[in-house]
Amino acid sequence: MFDGIFQPIHLILVLLIVLLVFGPGKLPQIGAGLGKSIRDFKKALAGKDEIELKPESEDKKTEEK
């Protein structure tokens, strides 16, 4: 069904449509935002094991103040 969907001509066509919709001035901002999002996502995945949960006693102390 989706055989050959990622041929170079299809990717060029998608890029041209994106260029028409967003314009050449907006594309660098979109690229920068997308790159930052991917980096943040990778950092979150890598740091998932490093997240430390507070003990319940510390949570109660901060609520009392």
ZAVEXLO-541747 format. One line per 5 residues: number of its first residue (from 0); for each residue x, y, z of N, C-alpha, C. Coordinates in nm, 4 decimals, decimal comma. Atoms other than C-alpha are relative to their C-alpha. Layout:
NUM> X/Y/Z/X/Y/Z/X/Y/Z | ...
//
This chain:
0> 0,0825/-0,1193/0,0000/0,0000/0,0000/0,0000/0,0870/0,1258/0,0000 | -0,0859/-0,1175/-0,0081/0,2699/0,2502/0,0998/0,1359/-0,0278/-0,0628 | -0,1250/0,0387/0,0640/0,5338/0,0994/-0,1268/0,0571/0,1184/-0,0786 | -0,0667/-0,1086/0,0719/0,7797/0,3647/-0,2449/-0,0461/0,1388/0,0396 | 0,0516/-0,1304/-0,0423/0,6277/0,6488/-0,0429/0,1121/0,1021/0,0263
5> -0,1092/-0,0914/-0,0315/0,9673/0,7949/0,0483/0,0984/0,0142/-0,1156 | -0,0844/-0,0247/0,1150/1,1003/0,8412/-0,3017/0,0427/0,1463/0,0014 | -0,0493/-0,1385/-0,0032/1,3087/1,1568/-0,3556/-0,0979/0,1022/-0,0567 | 0,0937/-0,0959/0,0581/1,0460/1,3218/-0,5746/-0,1134/0,0324/0,0971 | 0,1058/-0,0254/-0,0990/0,7856/1,2823/-0,2982/0,0505/0,0932/0,1099
10> -0,0557/-0,0861/-0,1042/1,0148/1,4393/-0,0395/0,0187/0,1427/-0,0506 | -0,0152/-0,1339/0,0580/1,0904/1,7317/-0,2731/-0,1350/0,0687/-0,0086 | 0,1349/-0,0558/0,0090/0,7192/1,7829/-0,3297/-0,0494/0,0465/0,1373 | 0,0400/-0,0382/-0,1359/0,6526/1,7886/0,0465/0,0761/0,1260/0,0438 | -0,0781/-0,1184/-0,0362/0,9356/2,0397/0,0986/-0,0496/0,1249/-0,0725
15> 0,0546/-0,1143/0,0729/0,7931/2,2666/-0,1729/-0,1326/0,0474/0,0588 | 0,1281/-0,0371/-0,0616/0,4486/2,2580/-0,0123/0,0238/0,0710/0,1329 | -0,0333/-0,0642/-0,1272/0,6005/2,3424/0,3277/0,0528/0,1406/-0,0247 | -0,0533/-0,1311/0,0339/0,7892/2,6304/0,1671/-0,1105/0,0957/-0,0400 | 0,1122/-0,0857/0,0400/0,4691/2,7636/0,0113/-0,0885/0,0381/0,1188
20> 0,0890/-0,0264/-0,1128/0,2704/2,7354/0,3340/0,0634/0,0956/0,1006 | -0,0630/-0,0792/-0,1057/0,5223/2,8852/0,5777/0,0848/0,1151/-0,0522 | -0,0828/-0,1060/0,0562/0,7359/3,1011/0,3478/0,1449/-0,0163/0,0416 | -0,1436/0,0176/-0,0259/1,1146/3,1274/0,3363/0,0482/0,0681/0,1278 | -0,0427/-0,0704/-0,1214/1,1385/3,3668/0,6321/-0,0268/-0,0778/0,1275
25> 0,0414/0,0729/-0,1199/0,9706/3,1337/0,8775/0,0712/-0,1344/0,0146 | -0,0609/0,1334/-0,0042/1,1572/2,8118/0,7867/0,1177/-0,0111/0,0968 | -0,1084/0,0137/-0,0985/1,4751/2,8853/0,9913/-0,0506/-0,0078/0,1441 | 0,0574/0,0035/-0,1346/1,2620/2,9491/1,3009/-0,0644/-0,1364/0,0274 | 0,0626/0,1312/-0,0158/1,0694/2,6269/1,2455/0,1075/-0,1064/0,0197
30> -0,1092/0,0965/-0,0124/1,3929/2,4315/1,1975/0,0681/0,0078/0,1353 | -0,0640/-0,0177/-0,1306/1,5487/2,5794/1,5109/-0,0895/-0,0526/0,1124 | 0,0936/0,0495/-0,1014/1,2379/2,5051/1,7165/-0,0102/-0,1517/-0,0002 | 0,0071/0,1453/0,0109/1,2205/2,1498/1,5863/0,1278/-0,0642/0,0547 | -0,1261/0,0532/-0,0516/1,5903/2,0912/1,6614/0,0071/0,0082/0,1514
35> -0,0008/-0,0160/-0,1459/1,5527/2,2274/2,0150/-0,0942/-0,1007/0,0661 | 0,0951/0,0971/-0,0552/1,2499/2,0073/2,0750/0,0585/-0,1411/0,0004 | -0,0597/0,1340/0,0073/1,4354/1,6962/1,9608/0,1102/-0,0147/0,1037 | -0,1068/0,0052/-0,1010/1,7367/1,7806/2,1814/-0,0567/-0,0125/0,1406 | 0,0630/0,0071/-0,1322/1,5133/1,8388/2,4846/-0,0621/-0,1371/0,0247
40> 0,0597/0,1327/-0,0132/1,3309/1,5129/2,4191/0,1063/-0,1050/0,0282 | -0,1091/0,0951/-0,0229/1,6591/1,3206/2,3995/0,0577/0,0150/0,1406 | -0,0493/-0,0223/-0,1361/1,7786/1,4827/2,7235/-0,0966/-0,0580/0,1019 | 0,0998/0,0530/-0,0932/1,4542/1,3881/2,8935/0,0040/-0,1526/0,0035 | -0,0094/0,1452/0,0030/1,4872/1,0283/2,7789/0,1260/-0,0486/0,0705
45> -0,1267/0,0403/-0,0620/1,8507/1,0101/2,8917/-0,0036/0,0227/0,1509 | 0,0048/-0,0327/-0,1416/1,7754/1,1690/3,2289/-0,1157/-0,0629/0,0737 | 0,1178/0,0599/-0,0619/1,4679/0,9606/3,2993/0,0365/-0,0806/0,1241 | -0,0410/0,0817/-0,1133/1,6589/0,7296/3,5332/0,0579/0,0839/0,1135 | -0,0653/-0,0839/-0,1000/1,8205/1,0213/3,7160/-0,0978/0,0814/0,0829
50> 0,0996/-0,0776/-0,0737/1,4965/1,1772/3,8394/-0,0152/-0,0589/0,1399 | 0,0114/0,0446/-0,1389/1,4855/1,1613/4,2168/-0,1311/0,0500/0,0575 | 0,1244/-0,0382/-0,0643/1,1591/1,1625/4,4022/0,0281/0,0422/0,1426 | -0,0163/-0,0450/-0,1373/1,1339/1,3547/4,7265/-0,0709/-0,0966/0,0940 | 0,0731/0,0790/-0,0999/1,0482/1,1564/5,0342/-0,1247/0,0760/0,0443
55> 0,1260/-0,0631/-0,0392/0,6991/1,2248/5,1644/0,0190/0,1004/0,1131 | -0,0209/-0,0911/-0,1112/0,8368/1,3945/5,4764/0,0426/0,1378/-0,0492 | -0,0407/-0,1297/0,0536/0,9969/1,6697/5,2655/-0,1187/0,0716/-0,0624 | 0,1176/-0,0606/0,0589/0,6709/1,7290/5,0790/-0,0887/0,0624/0,1071 | 0,0836/-0,0527/-0,1078/0,4831/1,7769/5,4076/0,0614/0,1243/0,0612
60> -0,0661/-0,1172/-0,0572/0,7443/2,0222/5,5349/-0,0230/0,1220/-0,0869 | 0,0194/-0,1149/0,0888/0,7080/2,2443/5,2277/-0,1454/0,0449/-0,0016 | 0,1407/-0,0370/-0,0036/0,3274/2,2337/5,2507/-0,0342/0,0748/0,1270 | 0,0301/-0,0635/-0,1285/0,3298/2,3428/5,6172/0,0457/0,1442/0,0024 | -0,0558/-0,1370/-0,0035/0,5344/2,6572/5,5494/-0,0821/0,0990/-0,0732
//
